[in-house]
């Protein structure tokens, strides 16, 4: 007798391809918010109940497929997360 899937989202065991596509989509959503790989892993673990090793594995496979994009993305995220220099703050507030 065939078991009916009781949940709506793809399951890693029942629908591995659908599950991987879902994780891929969620990673892309995290990237829209300029999240780092580690931030993405924590967020998906907390909010989507996806084990971090699964997120890491999908992230690494995406990186293999498009290395130059991920290098640029990683650089962009690290640039956005740096604290402004003291001189930048002074200029921002109109001081020299």
Secondary structure as UniProt FT lines:
FT   TURN            12..14
FT   HELIX           16..32
FT   TURN            33..34
FT   HELIX           37..48
FT   HELIX           52..65
FT   HELIX           67..80
FT   HELIX           86..92
FT   TURN            93..94
//
